[in-house]
Amino acid sequence: MTARTSAATKREQLRQLWVLIAVNFVDMLGFAIILPLLPFYALRLQATPEMIGWMIASFSIAQLVASPVWGRVSDRYGRRPALLIGLTASAIAFLVFGLADTLWLLFLSRIVQGAGGGTTGVAQAYVSDTVAPGDRARALGWLSAATAAGVMVGPAIGSVATHWGHAAPGFLAAGLCFLNALAAWKWLPESRSPEDRATPKQRKPIWHAAWMVVRHPAGRAARLIWVYGTGMLAFSLLTSVLALWLDARFGVTEKTIGWFFVYNGMLSLLLRSLMLGPVVDRIGETRAMRLGAAILAVGLVLYTTAPTVWVLAAIIPLVPIGTALLFPAATSLLSHATDPDELGTTMGVAQTFAGVARIIAPIAGTIAFQRIGIDAPFQLAGVTMLIVALISWRFIRPPSTAAV
């Protein structure tokens, strides 16, 4: 391959990456428009905190079933069709949310969106298809930054949209996601060649890979999946009760909740786009993952110590710093430890473990919130994250010194 051909290929890969990042941003924008409003809408329909926990968990139950399926489908038929179907499912889910006037319709919207949201691992596999190994952590950080940007902007749009009625946020999110699916159909090409899709390796049953991680947790990829999934459990304990906690502690409402997400999203965007690359370059992916786990543990523990909103504002940055280091670095390390032909499946398995965490977290978190105390979910999250930090420091070694 000549230098000119190589440069043209790299430009094309970079263009594909930026299209994927833009698609991911709009998808998360729609998600974030309605996410902070869900508990308040459910409370208006006479839901209890525990029922809200099950409502949040229903998304992840659907995602749990869908994630490995999407990973296998993307390996066999391509990343593009899997992503397009997932984006369309999200648009339908937001439309149902806008129409919901009963709890069962809110549940339905969460289930449909969860099934479409199982393509998160497909997007990560797309990055690994199109980006050189040495640049994957940075590229995955950019993808995470797009997610953070959507989380930053979406809640503010959702809070403002409530002034135009109950249905307005859902309809707005649905419209954006339908347009997003059309944009992806036009500008996002397939990342796997027809030869790769036509001649896949002989594969075992779809749940086999996930079961192997449970049966054999000592393998390098398995350990990274456990770190990713358990870290997601701790983080989800925070996010699943945050709106309820802010309401109970500081009197936050659906018209003001969006600004807390804007602040957190702005921090996440800046940290993932500006901090991750230089930190990984300096200390490596493994140490970045370890540092992120430790910082996230401290942030979760300190949340409940905040006597005022202004003190809380000083504590909040620890959580996006921790997640900005932990999750992209762990995902990149997992891509290095995986056979390229199984990459979509492995990323799907990682998202399956994350999905299990997102099922357990809202149920356990809201039970603790309602029956033990409003600070209990944060204390449980802090202890869980300390376990992740210990695992990452004790059992995960840099790729150069570990058998892959």
C-alpha positions in Angstrom: 0.0 0.0 0.0 1.4 3.4 -1.0 1.7 6.3 1.4 -1.0 8.2 -0.6 -3.4 5.2 -0.4 -2.7 4.8 3.3 -3.4 8.4 3.9 -6.6 8.3 2.0 -7.7 5.2 3.9 -6.9 6.9 7.2 -9.0 10.0 6.2 -11.9 7.7 5.2 -11.7 5.9 8.6 -11.6 9.2 10.4 -14.6 10.5 8.5 -16.5 7.3 9.4 -15.5 7.8 13.1 -16.8 11.3 13.2 -20.1 10.3 11.5 -20.5 7.6 14.2 -19.7 10.1 16.9 -22.3 12.5 15.6 -24.9 9.8 15.4 -24.1 8.7 18.9 -24.5 12.3 20.1 -28.0 12.7 18.7 -29.1 9.3 19.9 -28.0 10.2 23.5 -29.5 13.7 23.1 -32.9 12.1 22.7 -32.3 9.7 25.5 -31.2 12.5 27.9 -34.2 14.7 27.0 -36.5 12.3 28.8 -34.2 10.5 31.3 -34.3 13.0 34.1 -38.1 13.4 33.7 -39.0 9.8 34.0 -39.1 9.6 37.9 -41.2 12.8 38.1 -43.7 11.5 35.4 -44.0 8.2 37.2 -44.5 9.9 40.6 -47.4 11.9 39.0 -48.9 8.6 38.0 -48.8 7.4 41.6 -45.7 5.2 41.3 -43.6 4.4 44.4 -39.8 4.7 44.4 -39.5 0.9 44.2 -41.8 0.8 41.2 -39.7 3.5 39.6 -36.7 1.2 40.2 -38.4 -1.6 38.3 -39.3 0.8 35.5 -35.7 1.9 35.2 -34.6 -1.8 35.4 -37.0 -2.8 32.6 -34.8 -0.9 30.1 -31.8 -3.0 31.1 -33.7 -6.3 31.1 -34.5 -5.6 27.4 -30.9 -4.5 26.8 -29.6 -7.6 28.6 -31.5 -9.8 26.1 -30.6 -7.7 23.1 -26.9 -6.9 23.6 -25.4 -10.3 22.7 -27.9 -10.7 19.9 -26.9 -7.4 18.4 -23.2 -8.3 18.8 -23.6 -11.6 16.9 -25.8 -10.0 14.3 -23.3 -7.2 13.7 -20.5 -9.8 13.3 -22.5 -11.8 10.8 -24.5 -9.2 8.9 -22.6 -6.0 9.6 -22.5 -3.1 12.1 -24.6 -0.8 9.9 -27.9 -2.6 9.9 -27.7 -3.3 13.6 -27.1 0.4 14.4 -29.9 1.5 12.0 -32.5 -0.8 13.7 -31.4 0.3 17.1 -31.7 4.0 16.3 -35.2 3.4 14.9 -36.3 1.5 18.0 -35.2 4.5 20.1 -37.3 6.9 18.1 -40.4 4.6 18.5 -39.7 4.4 22.3 -39.6 8.2 22.7 -42.9 8.5 20.8 -44.5 6.1 23.2 -43.1 8.1 26.1 -44.7 11.2 24.7 -48.1 9.5 24.5 -47.9 7.8 27.9 -50.7 8.5 30.3 -50.4 5.3 32.3 -47.6 3.5 34.0 -47.7 0.5 31.6 -47.0 2.8 28.7 -44.0 4.2 30.5 -42.8 0.6 31.1 -43.4 -0.1 27.4 -41.3 2.9 26.3 -38.4 1.8 28.5 -38.5 -1.8 27.2 -38.6 -0.8 23.5 -35.7 1.7 24.1 -33.7 -1.0 26.0 -34.0 -3.4 23.1 -32.7 -0.7 20.7 -30.0 0.3 23.2 -28.4 -3.1 23.0 -26.4 -1.8 20.1 -23.9 0.1 22.4 -21.4 -2.7 22.0 -21.9 -2.6 18.2 -20.9 1.1 18.2 -17.8 0.2 20.2 -17.0 -2.6 17.8 -17.4 -0.2 14.9 -14.7 2.0 16.4 -12.4 -1.0 16.8 -13.0 -2.0 13.2 -12.0 1.4 11.9 -9.3 2.7 14.3 -5.8 1.4 14.8 -5.1 -0.4 18.1 -2.9 2.3 19.5 -5.6 5.0 18.9 -8.6 3.0 20.2 -8.7 4.4 23.8 -8.6 7.9 22.5 -11.3 7.2 19.9 -13.5 5.4 22.4 -13.0 8.4 24.7 -14.3 10.6 21.8 -17.3 8.3 21.5 -17.9 8.7 25.2 -17.5 12.4 24.9 -20.3 12.5 22.4 -22.4 10.6 24.9 -21.5 13.1 27.6 -22.4 16.0 25.3 -25.8 14.5 24.7 -26.2 14.1 28.5 -25.1 17.7 28.9 -27.6 19.3 26.5 -30.5 16.9 26.5 -31.8 17.4 30.1 -31.9 21.2 29.8 -33.9 20.8 26.5 -36.2 18.3 28.3 -36.8 20.6 31.3 -37.5 23.6 29.0 -39.8 21.4 26.8 -42.0 20.6 29.8 -43.3 24.2 29.6 -45.1 23.2 26.4 -46.9 20.2 28.0 -46.4 16.7 29.2 -45.9 15.1 25.8 -43.5 17.7 24.3 -40.2 16.2 25.5 -41.1 12.7 24.2 -42.2 14.0 20.8 -39.1 16.2 20.5 -36.8 13.3 21.3 -38.7 11.0 18.8 -38.3 13.5 16.0 -34.6 14.0 16.6 -34.0 10.2 16.6 -36.0 9.6 13.4 -33.8 12.2 11.7 -30.8 10.6 13.2 -31.7 7.2 11.8 -32.1 8.8 8.4 -28.7 10.5 8.7 -27.0 7.2 9.7 -28.6 5.4 6.7 -27.2 8.0 4.3 -23.7 8.7 5.7 -22.6 5.8 7.9 -21.0 3.0 5.8 -20.5 -0.6 6.8 -17.2 -1.1 8.7 -16.8 -4.9 8.0 -16.0 -6.2 4.6 -18.3 -8.7 2.8 -15.6 -11.3 3.1 -15.4 -10.9 6.9 -19.2 -11.2 7.2 -19.6 -14.0 4.8 -16.9 -16.3 6.4 -17.2 -16.0 10.1 -15.5 -18.4 12.4 -17.5 -21.4 13.7 -19.3 -20.0 16.7 -20.8 -21.5 19.9 -24.4 -20.7 21.1 -25.0 -17.0 21.7 -24.9 -17.1 25.5 -21.9 -19.3 25.6 -19.4 -16.4 25.8 -21.2 -14.8 28.7 -21.4 -18.1 30.5 -17.7 -18.7 30.0 -17.0 -15.3 31.7 -18.9 -16.5 34.7 -17.3 -20.0 34.8 -13.8 -18.8 34.1 -13.3 -15.3 35.6 -9.5 -15.5 35.7 -8.9 -14.9 32.0 -7.7 -11.5 30.9 -10.8 -10.6 28.9 -13.1 -12.0 31.6 -11.5 -9.9 34.3 -11.9 -6.8 32.3 -15.6 -7.6 31.7 -16.0 -8.1 35.4 -14.4 -4.7 36.1 -16.5 -3.0 33.5 -19.8 -4.6 34.7 -19.1 -4.1 38.5 -18.1 -0.5 37.9 -21.3 0.0 36.0 -23.2 -1.4 39.0 -21.7 1.2 41.3 -22.2 4.0 38.9 -25.8 3.0 38.2 -26.7 2.9 41.9 -26.0 6.6 41.8 -27.8 7.5 38.5 -30.9 5.3 39.3 -31.8 7.3 42.4 -30.3 10.7 41.7 -33.5 12.5 40.7 -35.3 11.0 43.8 -32.4 11.9 46.0 -32.1 15.5 44.7 -35.9 15.9 45.2 -35.8 14.6 48.8 -32.6 16.4 49.8 -32.8 19.7 48.0 -36.3 20.0 46.6 -35.3 19.7 42.9 -38.2 19.4 40.5 -38.7 18.3 36.8 -38.2 21.9 35.8 -34.8 22.3 37.5 -33.4 18.7 37.4 -32.1 19.2 33.9 -29.4 21.7 35.1 -27.8 19.2 37.3 -27.4 16.9 34.3 -26.1 19.8 32.2 -23.4 20.4 34.8 -22.4 16.8 35.1 -22.5 16.3 31.3 -20.4 19.4 30.7 -17.7 18.0 33.0 -17.9 14.6 31.3 -17.5 16.1 27.9 -14.5 18.2 28.8 -12.8 15.4 30.7 -13.3 12.7 28.1 -12.4 14.8 25.1 -9.4 16.7 26.7 -8.2 14.6 29.6 -8.4 10.9 28.5 -5.9 11.0 25.6 -3.1 12.8 27.5 -3.6 10.7 30.6 -3.5 7.4 28.7 -0.4 8.5 26.7 1.3 9.3 30.0 0.4 6.4 32.3 -1.1 3.8 30.0 -4.6 2.3 29.7 -4.3 -0.1 32.7 -3.2 2.6 35.1 -5.8 5.0 33.8 -8.4 2.3 34.5 -7.1 1.8 38.1 -7.0 5.5 38.8 -10.5 6.0 37.5 -11.9 3.3 39.7 -10.3 4.8 42.8 -11.5 8.4 42.0 -15.0 7.1 41.3 -15.1 5.3 44.6 -14.2 8.4 46.5 -16.7 10.5 44.7 -19.6 8.1 45.4 -18.8 8.1 49.1 -18.6 11.9 49.4 -21.9 12.5 47.7 -23.9 12.1 50.9 -21.7 14.4 52.9 -22.9 17.5 51.0 -24.9 19.8 53.2 -25.8 22.3 50.4 -26.1 22.3 46.6 -22.9 24.4 46.4 -20.9 21.8 48.3 -22.4 19.1 46.1 -21.3 21.0 43.0 -17.7 20.7 44.3 -18.0 16.9 44.8 -19.8 16.0 41.6 -16.7 16.3 39.3 -15.1 13.3 41.0 -17.7 11.0 39.4 -17.2 12.1 35.7 -13.4 12.1 36.3 -13.6 8.5 37.5 -15.9 7.3 34.7 -13.9 9.2 32.0 -10.9 7.2 33.0 -12.4 3.8 33.9 -14.9 2.8 31.2 -13.1 3.9 27.9 -9.8 2.4 29.2 -11.4 -0.8 30.2 -13.2 -1.1 26.9 -10.0 -0.5 24.9 -8.1 -3.0 27.0 -10.9 -5.5 26.3 -10.5 -4.9 22.5 -6.8 -5.8 22.7 -7.6 -9.0 24.6 -10.2 -10.2 22.0 -10.0 -12.1 18.7 -11.0 -9.5 16.0 -13.6 -12.0 14.6 -15.3 -12.2 18.0 -15.0 -8.5 18.8 -18.7 -7.6 18.3 -19.7 -10.6 20.4 -17.2 -9.8 23.2 -18.4 -6.1 23.3 -21.9 -7.4 23.4 -21.0 -9.6 26.4 -19.5 -6.7 28.2 -22.7 -4.7 27.6 -24.7 -7.8 28.9 -22.8 -7.6 32.2 -23.4 -3.8 32.3 -27.0 -4.6 31.6 -27.2 -7.0 34.5 -25.7 -4.2 36.7 -28.3 -1.8 35.4 -31.0 -4.3 36.4 -29.7 -4.8 39.9 -28.8 -1.2 40.6 -32.2 0.6 40.3 -34.0 -2.2 42.1 -31.5 -2.4 45.0 -31.0 1.3 45.0 -34.7 2.3 45.2 -35.4 -0.4 47.8 -32.5 1.0 49.9 -33.8 4.5 49.3 -37.3 3.7 50.4 -36.7 1.3 53.2 -33.3 2.2 54.7 -32.7 5.9 54.0 -32.1 8.3 51.1 -28.3 8.1 51.5 -28.1 4.3 51.5 -27.8 3.8 47.7 -24.7 6.0 47.6 -23.0 4.2 50.5 -23.7 0.9 48.8 -22.3 2.3 45.5 -19.1 3.5 47.2 -18.4 0.1 48.8 -19.0 -1.6 45.4 -16.6 0.7 43.6 -13.9 0.1 46.2 -14.2 -3.6 45.3 -13.7 -2.7 41.6 -10.7 -0.6 42.5 -9.1 -3.4 44.4 -9.7 -5.9 41.6 -8.2 -3.6 39.0 -5.1 -2.9 41.1 -4.6 -6.5 42.2 -5.5 -8.6 39.1 -5.3 -6.5 35.9 -1.8 -6.1 34.4 -0.7 -4.0 31.5 -0.9 -5.9 28.1 2.8 -5.9 27.7 3.2 -8.0 30.9 0.1 -10.1 30.6 -0.8 -13.0 28.3 -3.6 -12.0 26.0 
